[in-house]
Amino acid sequence: MIIGIPKEIKNNENRVAMTPAGVHELVKHGHTVLVQKTAGEGSGFSDEDFAEVGAQMIPTIEEVYAKAEMIIKVKEPIEPEYKLVRKDQLLFTYLHFASSEPLTKAMVESGAVCLAYETVRRADRSLPLLVPMSEVAGRMSIQEGMYFLERPHGGKGVLLGGVPGVKPAKVFVIGAGVVGTAAAITAAGTGADVTIADISLPRLAYLADVMPKNVKTLYSNEYNIRQELAESDLVVGSVLIPGAKAPKLVTRDMLKVMKKGSVMVDVAIDQGGCFETSHPTTHQDPVYEVDGIVHYAVANIPGAVARTSTLALTNATIPYALQLADKGWKRACKESAELREGLNIVGGKVVYKGVAEAWNLPYTPVEEVL
């Protein structure tokens, strides 16, 4: 198969979809890999690194899309790329269709096969291609939150861990999945007073057993969220419904109970955000204020630590990329329930229910396209 790896063009997206080690595996299996020149620079991989393992270095993004049967990316195509995606081409990347109607409609019109990292799902309901970037985003939510809590950056001027004689800051994490757990552990490591909320009592019971003593668990409902917001210095939103829009758990009205200069980090922004006042931002311009509350809603948080993120992402995606390349997407998806869950749009048909419901589009069961 001819596999294309274009350079990411989203704002400050420094990751690349595949490391040289990943490309080496694809070439070893007999596939042709086209890598756009300078695609790996932001992650610390040179053109020479890719060429040495057998990649063909291609000068333009247009040529990569034109020649490749499968495109492997990090982030969803943005508007300049829409016209480059063609009928029957396999697009394997994070897509987050439920957060973008223009992208969804463009990919329906393209006739491409869109297989989303974020909905590939194992029998135990875990999301193997979302986990590595969720781990990064969870840790970074605290790192970025700490930075913007500093007074020169718009925050109230508190140190998460406090100092002897001064109480630590309060961190409130909404959602106890991979992101939320990583955020809570990272915040706890600074010495902060951490509360993590979720609607799953078994999950809360597990976290109560394994978390450090400065992490408390809380059942998530509107009353408890409102109470916790009034005391919190940093709030991390990490709620996920795979493939569907995130629920709005913090409303505009709730901001009134928060202290000015508090920081809210919406890690769910890729799926539309779980704060009513969230809108996507970029690493170039990451924050804005609403009612005196600092909002951080960068849609590609792991892109800031591109080297770590690219290595972690390739570790997770390469086994699936090899299945798709070796067998072709249709056979691979017939034989793998995990990959089948990843199919979102096929030949103009929406085959993932959460995407169809998000934009009121006709839904086609995935079995009909296989």
RAWO-V352531 format. One record per backbone hydrogen bond with DSSP energy under -0.5 kcal/mol. NH is the residue of the N-H (numbers start at 1). CO is the residue of the C=O. Records with the same first field share a line. If there is no record, write none. Layout:
# RAWO-V352531
NH->CO ; CO
This chain:
# RAWO-V352531
3->1 ; 32
4->70
5->34
6->4
13->10
14->12 ; 303
23->19
24->20
25->21
26->22
27->23
28->24
29->25
30->27
31->26
32->1
33->31
34->3 ; 32
35->33 ; 56
36->5
37->58
39->36
41->38
43->40
44->41
45->40
50->46
51->47
52->48
53->49 ; 50
54->51
55->50
56->33
57->55
58->35 ; 56
64->60
65->61
66->62
67->63
68->64
69->2
70->2
71->90
72->4 ; 70
73->71 ; 92
81->78
82->78 ; 79
83->79
84->81
85->81 ; 82
88->111
89->86
90->69
91->89 ; 113
92->71 ; 90
93->91 ; 115
94->74
99->96
100->97
104->100
105->101
106->102
107->103
108->104
109->105
110->106
111->107 ; 108
112->107
113->89
114->112 ; 345
115->91 ; 113
116->114 ; 342
117->93
119->116
120->116 ; 117
121->338
122->126
125->122
128->126
130->127
131->127
132->128
134->130
135->131
136->132
137->133
138->134
139->135
140->136
141->137
142->138 ; 139
143->139
144->140
145->141
146->142
147->143
148->144
149->145
150->146 ; 147
153->150
154->151
155->150
156->261
157->149
158->149
162->159
163->166
166->163
169->159 ; 160
171->169 ; 193
172->234
173->171 ; 195
174->172 ; 236
175->173 ; 197
181->177
182->178
183->179
184->180
185->181
186->182
187->183
188->184
189->185
190->186 ; 187
191->187 ; 188
192->187
193->169
194->192 ; 214
195->171
196->216
197->173
198->218
201->199
204->200
205->201
206->202
207->203
208->204
209->205 ; 206
210->206
211->207
215->212
216->194 ; 214
218->196
220->198
221->219
225->221
226->222
227->223
228->224
229->225
230->226
231->228
232->228 ; 229
233->170
234->170
235->263
236->172
237->235 ; 265
238->174 ; 236
242->240
244->241
246->271
249->247 ; 274
250->274
251->249
254->251
255->251 ; 252
256->253
257->254
258->255
261->292
262->259
263->233
264->294
265->235
266->264 ; 296
267->237 ; 265
268->237
269->266
270->267
271->268
272->269
273->268
276->250
278->275
281->297
282->285
288->295
290->293
293->290
294->262
295->288
296->264
297->286 ; 295
299->281
301->298
303->300
304->301
305->302
306->303
309->305
310->306
311->307
312->308
313->309
314->310
315->311
316->312
317->313
318->314
320->317
321->317
322->318
323->319
324->320
325->321
326->322
327->323
328->324
332->328
333->329
334->330
335->331
336->332
337->335
340->336
341->337
342->338 ; 339
343->339 ; 340
344->114
345->114
346->349
347->112
348->112
349->346
350->362
351->344 ; 349
352->344
353->351
355->352
356->352
357->353
358->354
359->355
360->357
361->356
364->350
368->365
369->366
370->366 ; 367
